[in-house]
Amino acid sequence: MLRKTGAELTVQELAERLGCAFEGDGQVRIRGVASLERAGAGDLVFLVSPKLKPKLLASGASAAIIPEGESGGFGRIPVIKAANPHLCFSRAMGLFYKSLSPAPGVHPTAFVAASAKIGEGASVGAMASVGEEVEIGPRAVIHPLASIYPGAKIGEESIVHSHVSIREGVIIGKRVTIHNGCVIGADGFGYVKGPDGRQVKVPQVGGVIIEDDVEIGANTAIDRAALDMTIIRKGVKIDDLVMVGHNVEVGENAILIAQVGISGSSRIGRDAILSGQVGITDHVSIGDGAIAAAKSGVTKDVPAGTMVSGSPHLDIQEWRKFWAAAPRLYDLIKEFKRLKARVEELEKK
């Protein structure tokens, strides 16, 4: 949870910190941020569409971030002009709110193995467990009830929330955030049927690498590799309830949205987007910048820069044509049967 910093900035000061120009009264004081619907005195809002301008003018906001090309006419409301208002607003939020930041040190009820190394300024919360040979970097935060198995490494300024399990040998980079209930490094799902018909477990002897600046949503699972490594590259953002199978590699800055499931040994390209409930079969390659629409079932490779939808997936243009025709199929079938009967009748004559 974010807490208010108590900061209070004038519009001019705020614009300078954001590196943007402003128009209107630069001495108006800003104490926080809000939505257009709930903004009051002292609140900053943002505008992404000119259609919302009447709502802004009717709001109680004290200032707004607007697109650079937007014309004047904002009356009493001073405005800050930005190339990307939403991004600029996000940066402004960081000036008025800060993350929960426990005091450095190890809580008396935490268990930390004698061979573990805790970096300067790091925090280990109540009843957390830190195993043998674990390394926790400077200013990292291990929240209460987290479990760090032997040999794991967690980089500086990373945050591990409560009820997270980091399994043995997992490597976590810098500034990674892992939300509640995640399991990183559990065994991959690998079995071979024996001669007696029983499933024989394939040992999962690989590991997991999470690179820098990754965020992993609540209750997500990332399995260790059978061999080699499951790898989540820099800047990847993963939503809640995502499943990443063994030996998967997810490219830089990719986005995996809620309930995505990726089967073993698949490759997800950099900047790719897998929308909600997308399923990826094993040994599939998703190209750089490709997009899979929600609920797609991806069964074969997807070229870079393309968009697919449906199950099994189709190129988005083909998928749209298919679903445009689908409502007419019943009538077409009836017409086909009528014509078939007519042809048969003519052939008899």
N, C-alpha and C positions, 0 to 999 in steps of 0.2 A: 504494500500500500504506500502511496506517496503522501507526504506531509507538506503542508504549506511552510515555506521558509520564513514567512513574515516580511519578505522584501517588498519595498514600495519604490517604484521608479516613475519618473515623468515619461511622457510619450517621447520626448526628445532623447532622454537617456536610453530608453528601450530601443528606439530606432538606431542609435549609435551602436549599441551592443549587438544588434542584429545585422548591422551593415546595410541598412536600408534608408531611403529618403522618407520624409513624412510631410504631411500638409495639415494645417490647422494649428490649434493651440498646443504647443509643445510642452506646456507646463501642467497639463492635466495629469493627475497622478493615477497610476495603475497599481492595484494590489493583488490581482489574480486574473484568472481566465474563466470563461464560461461559454455555453452554447448561446446561440441567438435567442432561443426560447426562454432562457433563464437568466440572461445577463442583467446585472444591476450596476449601480454606481461603483466605480473602481474596477470594473471588469473589462478585459480585452477579449474581442471575438475575432473571427476571420470570415472572409467572404470569398467564395470560389466562383460564384455565378452572379452576373448582373440581375438575374431574375429574383435574387434574394435581397436586393437593395431596399425595397419597401419594408421588408421585415427588419432589416438592420436599422433603418430610420425610425421605426416604431419601437425598437428595443430600448432598454435602459442602459445599454453599453456605454462606457466612457471613451472607448477607442476601438479601432478595427484595423486588421491587416487585410489589404485588398490587392487585386492584381495590378501590376505596374501600369498596364494600359488603360485602366479604368478612369473615366473622367470624374470631374468634381461633382459638387452638389450634395455633399454629405452634411451640410448644415453645421450643427453644433459638434458633430463627432469628428475629432481628429483621426487621420488615417495614416497608416504606414504602408508603403507600396513595396511589394515583393514579387519576384519572378515566379515564386511558388508559395502562395499564401499558406497552404496547409503545412508545408515543411517549415516555413518560417514560424508559424504558430506553434508547432511542436517544439522548436528551439526556445521560443518564449516561455512555454510551459516549464521548461527546465530551470528557468530563472525564478519561478515562483513556487516550485514544488521540488522536493528531494525524496529519494528512496529511504526506506527504513534502514538505518545504519547502526547495528549493535556496536557496543564498545569493544575495542580490541581485547584479545585475551581468551583464555579457555575457561568456560563455566565450571564451577566446582563439581557439578554432577555429570559432566561429559567424561567419556573414556577416551584417552589418547594413548596409544601404544608408545612404549619407551623409544622405539626406533623411528617413530614418525617425526617429520620435520615441519614445524609450523613457522611460516614466514612472518616477518616483522609487520605488525599492524593487523594481522589476520584475526578473525573471530571464530570461535567454536562454541556453539550454543548448548543449552541445557540438554543433557541426555543424548547428545550426538555421540557417534562411535567412529573413531578414527583408528584404522588397523595398522599393522606392522608395515614399515617401509613406505608409508604414505608420505607424499610431499604436498604441502599446501602453500601456495605462493603468497607473497606480501599482499596485505589488505584484502585477501579473499574472505568471504563470509560463509560459514557453514552453520545453517540455522538449526534450531533444536530438533532432535529426533532424526536427523539425517544419518545415513550409514555409509561410511567410506571403507570399502574392503581393502585388504592388504595390497600394497604395490601400486595403488592408484596415484595419479598425479593431477593436481588441480592448479591452474595458472593464476597469476596475480589478478586481483580485483574481480575474480569470478564469484558468482553467488549460487549457492546450493540451498534450496529451500527445504522446509520440513518434509519428512517422509520420502525423501529421495534416496535411492540406493545406487551408489556408484560401485560397480563390481570390480573384482580383482584385476589389476593391471590396466585399467582404463586411463586414457590420457586426455585431460581436459585443458584447453588452451586458456588464453587470457581474455578477461572481460566476457566470459560466458555466463549466461543466466539459465539455470535449470529450475523450472517451477515444480510445485508440490506433486508428489506421487510418481515422479518419473523413475524408470528403471533403465540404467545405462550399463550394458555389458552382460545381460543375462544370456544364457545359452541360445544359439540359433536353433531353429527348428529343423533338425536333420536326422533322418532315420533310414535304415535299409532293411528290407524284409529278409529274414533269415530262412533257412531251409525248412524250419518247422512252422513257418507262417507268422512268427512273431516279429514285431518291429524292433530292430536293434539300433540303439542310439549311436550316432556318429559323434565322436568327441569333438567338441568345439574348442579348439586350442588357439584360435586367433584372438584378436583384441578389438578395441574401439578407439578411434581417435576423433575427438571433437576439436576443430581448430578455433582460432580466435573469433570473438565477436559474434558468436552463435547464440540464439535464444531458443529454448526448448519449452513448449507449453506443458501444462499439467497433464499427468497420467499418460505421457508418451513413453513408448518403449523402443529402445535401439539395441538390437542384439549384437553380440560379439560374433566375429567371423569364425567359420569352421577352420579356415587357414587364412593367413595374412591379416587384413584389417577391414573392418567396417569404418568408413571415413565420412565425416560431415565437414565439408570445407568451410573456409572463412565466410562469415557474414550470412550464413543460412538462417532462415527464420522458420521455425516449426511450430505449428498450432497445437492445441490440446488433442489428446486421444489419437495420436499418429503412431503407426507401426512401421519401423524400418528393419527389414530382415537382415540376415547375416550376409557379409561380403558386399553389401550395397555401398556405392559411393554417390554422395550428393554434392553437386558442384557449387562453386562460390555463388553466394547471394540468391540461391534458389529459395522458393517459398513453398512449403507444404502445409496445406490448410486442413482443418479438422477432419479426422477419421480417414485420412489417406492411409493406404496399406501398400507397402512396397515389398515384393517378394525377393528372395535371395539372389545375389549376384547381378542385380540390375544397376544401371548407371543413369543418373539424373544429371543433365547438363547444367552449366552455370546459367543463372538468371531464369531457369525454367520455373513454371508455376503449375503445381498440381492442386486443383480446386477440391472442394470438400467431397469426401467419400470416393475419390478416385482410387481404383485398384490397379496395380501394376503386376503383371505376371513375372516369373523369374527370367533372368538372363535377357532382359529388355533394355534397350538404350533409348533414352529420351534426349534429344538434341538440345544444344544451347538455345535458350530463349523460347523453347517450345511451351505451349500451354495445353493442358488437358482440362476440359470443362467439367463441372461438377458431375459426379456419379459415372464418369467414363470408366470403361473397362479396357485397359490398354494391353493388347495381346501380342504386339510386335513393335519393332523399332519405330520411333517417331522422328522425322527429320528436324533439324534445327530450324527455329523460326516459324514453325507451323502450329496450327491449332487443331485439336481433335475433340470429338465428342461422341457419346453413345457407347453401347456395350454389345458386341465388340466395337472398338472405336472406328470412326471414319473421319476423314478430313472434314473440317467444319462446313465447307461448302457442300460436300456430298451429303452430310448429315442434314443440313437445312433443306436440301432438295427432297430427301427421303421423307422427312416429317411434313413437308408441304404437301406431298402426294399421299401420305398415309391416310388422312381422313376420307379420301376418295376411293380407297381400295375396295371397300365393300360394294359400293355402287359399280365399280369397274368389273368386279367379279360377277355381279348379277348380269351386267351387260354382256360379258364374255359368254356366260352360260346361255343367254338368250340367242346370241349370234351363233354359237355352236349348234344349238338345237335347230336354228333356221337352216344352217348349212347342211346338217344331216337330213333335214326334210327335203331340201332341194336335190341332194344327191340321190335320194330314193326315187324322186320323180324322173 
